[in-house]
Amino acid sequence: MTEMKKFVNILAVVLSVTVAASCSMFQLDNYDGPNAKVSGRLVDAETGELIGVEAAFSQEIDWANVDWATWTFPMITVSKGSLIVNELGWKDKEGNEVYEDQRWFIRFDGRYRNDLIFAGDYKVFFKELPCYENDQVLNLKEGENRNQDLKTLPFCRIVDPKISYDKAENKVKATFKVKLTDPSKANAIMNLKLCGNVQLFVGATVFNMVSADDAGAKKDGFSWGTMVFPACQPGEEVTLEVNGNDPKNADLFKYNQVRYFRIAAMASGNGYNTQQAYNFSPIYKVSADFSSIEEYKWSE
């Protein structure tokens, strides 16, 4: 009987511990959730215009590891459409500052928004964007933090863009010029593209349905095998074309649907824009019958 009482007591203790542990598994932690929101724009410091960006992530050639002997081109995932952000004020037990990268994605037109953050000070880096580094600190309070604009200079600007359709040739054409914002830094225009998609998301390396030959075409057109640098001179008027009769562009042209086009230019040199990011024109909406072409206006 004594042994039975011992067993019952031990069992009661085990059950009590188990129940307590089980209950604790379903308790919420004592940390509050995000208490702040932030929104703003990536802005050209000279013109006040938005700086458009590429899609958040894209697949590109890892040029550092190309095997030229076998012509093997490994691919890597590259981010060119996000801010790198560190929340300040965190320290480890030794008192050293602790930083952990966050990514705040930027919309194609240059606006950003994050509704799940904590009030505090944040250092913002531009190293994955098509613009010069101009690291800034945002002091964010609880609640809504609007108009947190981030000002810098793009590597280059698309100047006087004009999109047209040539019915006789069945070609979409883009005429424009490229301006370098700081020729002492990124001093050469390395590549040009006229990008197109049947969705309003249009990029240079992703969300681009234009064939490679057309996408990199200069005034008289060229293939990747005959690419020359620089792609154009600053201030030179350039016309790019997308040929609707080319079978490689069939999916972009053959259906009765709205299409979207965007001009991309890459400027680099002197160690700047080593990530090969493109600067962009606005996105242009082309009606299904090509009768109207207008700049697409993003909602706020």
C-alpha positions in Angstrom: 0.0 0.0 0.0 2.9 2.3 0.8 4.5 1.6 -2.6 1.1 2.3 -4.2 0.9 5.7 -2.5 4.4 6.5 -3.6 3.5 5.6 -7.2 0.4 7.8 -7.0 2.3 10.7 -5.7 5.0 10.4 -8.3 2.4 10.1 -11.0 0.6 13.2 -9.7 3.8 15.2 -9.8 4.6 14.1 -13.3 1.1 14.9 -14.5 1.3 18.4 -12.9 4.6 19.2 -14.6 3.3 17.9 -17.9 0.1 19.9 -17.7 2.0 23.0 -16.7 4.5 22.6 -19.6 1.6 21.9 -22.0 -0.2 25.1 -20.9 2.9 27.2 -21.3 3.2 26.0 -24.9 0.0 27.8 -25.7 0.8 31.1 -23.9 1.7 34.1 -25.9 5.2 35.6 -25.4 5.5 38.9 -23.6 6.8 40.8 -26.6 4.6 43.4 -28.3 4.1 43.2 -32.0 5.2 45.8 -34.6 3.9 49.3 -33.7 5.0 51.4 -36.6 4.5 51.9 -40.3 6.6 53.7 -42.8 6.2 54.9 -46.4 8.0 57.2 -48.8 9.8 57.5 -52.1 13.2 57.0 -53.6 13.8 60.5 -55.1 16.2 62.1 -57.5 17.9 64.8 -55.4 18.2 67.2 -58.4 15.0 66.8 -60.3 12.6 65.6 -57.5 11.4 62.8 -59.8 11.0 59.2 -58.6 13.8 56.8 -59.3 12.3 53.6 -60.8 13.8 50.3 -60.0 14.2 46.7 -61.3 12.1 43.8 -59.9 13.1 42.9 -56.4 15.0 39.7 -57.3 16.3 38.5 -60.7 18.5 35.7 -62.0 21.7 36.9 -63.6 25.0 35.5 -64.8 27.7 35.1 -62.1 30.4 36.8 -64.1 33.1 36.2 -61.4 32.7 32.4 -61.8 32.2 32.0 -65.6 34.3 29.1 -67.0 35.4 30.6 -70.3 37.1 27.4 -71.3 33.8 25.5 -71.4 31.5 28.5 -71.9 29.7 27.7 -68.6 27.7 30.6 -67.2 26.5 30.0 -63.6 23.5 32.0 -62.5 23.0 33.8 -59.2 20.0 35.5 -57.6 20.5 39.3 -57.4 18.5 41.9 -55.6 18.2 45.3 -57.3 14.9 46.6 -56.0 15.3 46.8 -52.2 16.7 49.0 -49.5 19.0 47.4 -47.0 18.0 48.6 -43.5 19.6 48.2 -40.1 17.7 49.0 -36.9 20.0 50.9 -34.6 20.4 50.7 -30.8 20.8 46.9 -30.4 23.8 45.6 -28.5 25.1 42.2 -27.5 26.1 41.3 -23.9 29.6 42.8 -24.4 28.1 46.1 -25.4 28.9 45.9 -29.1 26.5 47.3 -31.6 24.5 44.5 -33.4 23.2 45.0 -36.9 20.9 42.7 -38.9 20.0 43.5 -42.5 16.4 44.0 -43.3 15.1 44.4 -46.9 12.4 46.9 -47.6 11.2 46.3 -51.2 10.7 49.2 -53.5 7.9 49.3 -56.0 8.7 49.6 -59.7 7.9 53.3 -59.7 10.2 54.1 -56.7 7.7 54.1 -53.8 8.1 51.9 -50.8 6.0 50.9 -47.8 6.5 48.7 -44.7 3.6 48.2 -42.3 5.4 45.7 -39.9 8.2 47.5 -38.1 9.0 48.8 -34.7 9.4 52.4 -33.7 13.1 53.3 -33.6 16.1 54.6 -35.6 16.9 52.9 -38.9 20.0 53.3 -41.1 19.1 52.9 -44.8 21.6 51.8 -47.4 21.2 52.0 -51.2 23.8 49.5 -52.3 21.4 47.3 -54.2 19.7 50.1 -56.1 20.5 52.0 -59.4 21.8 55.1 -57.6 24.7 56.5 -55.6 25.2 55.6 -52.0 23.7 58.3 -49.7 23.1 56.4 -46.5 20.4 58.0 -44.3 18.9 57.5 -40.9 15.1 57.4 -40.4 13.7 58.3 -37.0 10.4 56.5 -36.8 7.8 57.0 -34.2 4.9 54.7 -33.2 2.0 54.7 -35.7 2.2 56.0 -39.3 5.4 57.6 -40.6 4.5 59.1 -44.0 6.7 61.0 -46.6 9.9 59.4 -45.5 11.6 60.3 -48.8 15.1 59.1 -49.5 17.1 61.4 -51.8 20.1 60.5 -53.9 21.2 60.6 -57.5 20.5 57.8 -60.1 23.5 56.7 -62.1 21.8 58.1 -65.2 18.5 59.5 -66.4 16.3 58.7 -69.4 15.7 62.1 -71.0 12.7 63.0 -73.3 11.4 59.4 -73.8 8.9 58.9 -76.6 7.2 55.6 -77.3 5.5 55.1 -80.7 4.1 52.3 -82.9 4.9 51.9 -86.6 2.0 50.0 -88.1 3.6 49.5 -91.5 6.7 47.8 -89.9 4.8 46.4 -86.9 7.4 47.8 -84.5 7.2 49.6 -81.2 9.9 52.3 -81.1 11.4 54.3 -78.3 13.4 57.5 -78.9 15.3 59.1 -76.0 18.6 60.4 -74.7 20.6 59.4 -71.7 22.2 61.8 -69.2 25.0 60.8 -66.8 24.3 62.4 -63.4 28.0 62.4 -62.3 30.5 61.7 -65.2 33.4 61.7 -62.7 31.9 58.5 -61.2 29.7 56.3 -63.4 31.0 57.7 -66.7 29.9 55.3 -69.5 26.5 54.1 -70.8 27.1 50.4 -71.0 23.8 49.0 -72.2 20.3 50.0 -73.4 17.1 48.1 -73.6 13.5 48.6 -74.6 11.6 46.3 -72.3 8.1 45.0 -72.8 5.5 42.9 -71.0 1.8 42.1 -71.1 1.7 42.9 -67.4 2.4 46.4 -66.0 5.4 45.0 -64.1 8.2 45.6 -66.6 11.9 45.0 -65.8 15.1 44.6 -67.7 16.3 41.2 -66.5 12.9 39.8 -65.4 9.3 40.6 -66.5 10.7 41.4 -70.0 9.2 39.5 -72.9 11.3 41.2 -75.6 13.9 39.0 -77.4 17.5 39.4 -76.5 18.4 40.8 -80.0 15.7 43.5 -79.7 16.2 44.2 -76.0 19.8 45.3 -76.4 19.4 47.0 -79.8 21.0 50.3 -80.5 20.0 52.7 -83.3 20.6 50.3 -86.1 20.1 47.1 -84.0 22.7 44.5 -83.1 22.9 41.1 -81.5 24.8 40.2 -78.3 27.7 38.9 -80.5 28.3 42.4 -82.0 27.7 44.5 -78.8 29.9 47.5 -78.6 30.7 49.9 -75.8 29.7 52.4 -74.9 26.1 51.7 -76.0 25.7 55.4 -76.7 27.2 58.8 -75.8 25.6 61.1 -73.2 23.0 63.3 -74.9 23.0 61.3 -78.1 19.5 60.6 -79.4 18.8 56.9 -79.6 16.0 54.9 -81.1 15.3 51.3 -80.0 12.9 49.0 -81.7 10.9 45.9 -80.8 10.0 44.0 -83.9 6.5 42.4 -83.8 7.3 40.3 -86.8 10.1 38.5 -85.0 8.9 35.1 -83.9 10.8 35.5 -80.6 8.4 38.4 -79.8 5.2 36.5 -80.8 3.9 36.2 -77.3 4.1 39.9 -76.8 2.4 40.9 -80.1 0.1 38.1 -81.3 -2.8 38.6 -78.8 -5.3 41.4 -78.6 -4.1 42.7 -75.3 -2.7 45.8 -73.6 1.1 45.9 -73.5 3.5 47.8 -71.3 7.0 49.2 -72.4 9.8 50.7 -70.5 13.3 52.0 -71.5 16.3 50.8 -69.5 19.9 52.2 -69.5 22.9 51.0 -67.5 25.7 53.4 -66.6 28.8 52.3 -64.8 32.6 52.9 -64.5 35.3 53.9 -62.0 34.1 51.2 -59.6 30.5 52.5 -59.5 27.4 50.4 -60.3 29.4 47.2 -60.2 26.1 45.4 -59.6 25.0 46.4 -63.1 21.7 47.9 -62.2 19.5 49.7 -64.8 17.9 53.1 -64.5 14.5 53.3 -66.1 12.0 55.6 -67.9 8.4 55.5 -66.7 6.3 52.6 -67.8 4.1 53.3 -70.9 0.8 51.6 -71.5 0.0 50.7 -75.2 -3.6 49.9 -76.0 -4.5 46.5 -77.5 -4.9 48.0 -81.0 -1.8 50.3 -80.6 -4.0 53.3 -81.2 -3.1 55.0 -77.9 0.2 55.2 -75.9 0.3 56.9 -72.5 2.5 56.9 -69.4 1.1 54.6 -66.8 0.2 56.4 -63.6 0.7 54.3 -60.4 -1.8 54.7 -57.6 -0.4 56.2 -54.4 
